[in-house]
């Protein structure tokens, strides 16, 4: 059974940090490109960041560049998102997504991130 389980979300003040994790199982994690996608209340999904299957290439949406860092540990089948200098507009449910040759095959259940004072 394929599973993507996100964790690490929560309530944080503006300017604070959080580290999201996504534990993968049931598929060959190291063969998949991985992404973080978020969905804010009342809005559609927004792609946040990608990392290639080997971890050598990373991409970010402009609004998080310089603040978020995506990484992965293929030995532990885990994806990470380090989020620094958080802003209220970062409030959303964050999902990890596994893609193979550009097709999003698997989604996690999401973890809530709330940035508020």
Secondary structure per residue as TSV (DSSP state, phi and psi in degrees):
chain	resnum	aa	ss	phi	psi
A	1	X	-	360.0	128.4
A	2	X	-	-76.3	132.8
A	3	X	E	-138.2	137.5
A	4	X	E	-126.2	115.3
A	5	X	E	-119.9	110.3
A	6	X	E	-84.8	151.2
A	7	X	E	-154.0	168.4
A	8	X	-	102.7	-5.1
A	9	X	-	-72.4	174.0
A	10	X	E	161.2	-166.5
A	11	X	E	-99.5	129.4
A	12	X	E	-141.1	149.6
A	13	X	-	-76.8	154.4
A	14	X	T	-53.7	137.3
A	15	X	T	90.4	-9.6
A	16	X	-	-82.4	-175.8
A	17	X	-	-131.6	152.7
A	18	X	E	-144.1	152.5
A	19	X	E	-122.4	115.2
A	20	X	E	-89.1	146.5
A	21	X	E	-126.4	153.4
A	22	X	E	-137.7	110.7
A	23	X	E	-92.0	124.5
A	24	X	E	-107.6	146.0
A	25	X	E	-155.6	158.8
A	26	X	S	88.1	1.6
A	27	X	S	-153.2	169.2
A	28	X	-	-81.8	88.8
A	29	X	G	-52.4	-44.4
A	30	X	G	-67.8	-8.7
A	31	X	G	-94.1	-6.6
A	32	X	S	-109.3	137.5
A	33	X	E	-70.9	147.4
A	34	X	E	-125.6	150.0
A	35	X	E	-137.5	158.3
A	36	X	E	-111.8	131.9
A	37	X	E	-127.8	140.0
A	38	X	E	-125.2	156.4
A	39	X	E	-136.9	114.5
A	40	X	-	-83.8	158.3
A	41	X	T	-55.6	128.4
A	42	X	T	76.5	6.7
A	43	X	S	-123.6	166.0
A	44	X	-	-81.5	170.7
A	45	X	E	-62.4	144.8
A	46	X	E	-128.1	122.7
A	47	X	E	-67.3	136.2
A	48	X	E	-109.6	-49.7
A	49	X	E	-161.9	150.2
A	50	X	E	-124.7	154.1
A	51	X	E	-140.5	137.6
A	52	X	-	-70.0	167.1
A	53	X	T	-61.2	-33.3
A	54	X	T	-90.8	-6.1
A	55	X	S	88.7	1.0
A	56	X	-	-80.0	-17.8
A	57	X	-	-127.0	133.7
A	58	X	E	-131.7	151.6
A	59	X	E	-141.2	148.8
A	60	X	E	-138.8	146.5
A	61	X	-	-70.6	152.3
A	62	X	G	-58.1	-35.4
A	63	X	G	-68.7	-14.6
A	64	X	G	-115.4	-4.7
A	65	X	T	-57.8	133.6
A	66	X	T	85.9	-11.2
A	67	X	T	-114.9	-35.2
A	68	X	E	-108.4	147.5
A	69	X	E	-133.9	122.1
A	70	X	E	-94.4	142.9
A	71	X	E	-154.0	169.2
A	72	X	E	-149.2	154.1
A	73	X	E	-125.7	99.4
A	74	X	T	-68.6	-24.1
A	75	X	T	-69.8	-27.7
A	76	X	T	-104.5	2.8
A	77	X	T	52.5	45.9
A	78	X	E	-134.8	138.0
A	79	X	E	-109.0	145.8
A	80	X	E	-129.3	156.8
A	81	X	E	-140.5	108.5
A	82	X	E	-86.9	121.8
A	83	X	E	-117.9	116.7
A	84	X	-	-116.2	164.6
A	85	X	S	48.8	49.0
A	86	X	-	-66.1	146.0
A	87	X	-	-120.6	156.9
A	88	X	G	-55.1	-32.5
A	89	X	G	-72.5	-5.3
A	90	X	G	-83.6	-6.7
A	91	X	-	-60.6	124.2
A	92	X	E	-178.2	169.2
A	93	X	E	-88.2	128.7
A	94	X	E	-105.0	128.5
A	95	X	E	-116.9	141.4
A	96	X	E	-97.8	145.2
A	97	X	E	-134.1	133.5
A	98	X	E	-104.7	126.8
A	99	X	E	-124.2	141.5
A	100	X	E	-124.5	118.3
A	101	X	T	50.8	45.3
A	102	X	T	83.8	-2.7
A	103	X	E	-104.2	124.0
A	104	X	E	-75.1	104.2
A	105	X	E	-89.8	-38.8
A	106	X	E	-133.8	140.3
A	107	X	E	-124.4	146.2
A	108	X	-	-83.2	-178.7
A	109	X	-	-88.7	-12.2
A	110	X	-	95.3	153.7
A	111	X	E	-135.1	136.3
A	112	X	E	-82.5	130.7
A	113	X	E	-118.5	123.9
A	114	X	E	-124.4	122.8
A	115	X	E	-111.9	110.2
A	116	X	-	-158.9	148.2
A	117	X	-	-93.5	360.0
